[in-house]
């Protein structure tokens, strides 16, 4: 979705979201039939830059993905073997 379209887009409230296979409040159609990003569309360069400026306080890194954590632990484990 283009930036211009994002600025003009009015997001529906939860009650305005359509039913999907007997599930209330599904947003499958909000971003268009072929969209695969959903609300990730809202993460524009400007939004990310503002969030970083306002939210980053200490510069610490933490993994929020279990898959990434498992991969990293495997890599670090292998690195210890070859020291």
GISUL-V730096 format. One line per field, one symbol per residue. psi: psi as a letter, one per 20 degrees, with the letter a starting at -180 (. if undefined). Layout:
psi = ???
//
This chain:
psi = pqgghghipoqqrghiqrqoljpqkpkhigjqhjpjhcihhimrggggggggghhohijqpqpjpgghgggghgghghhhhj.
//
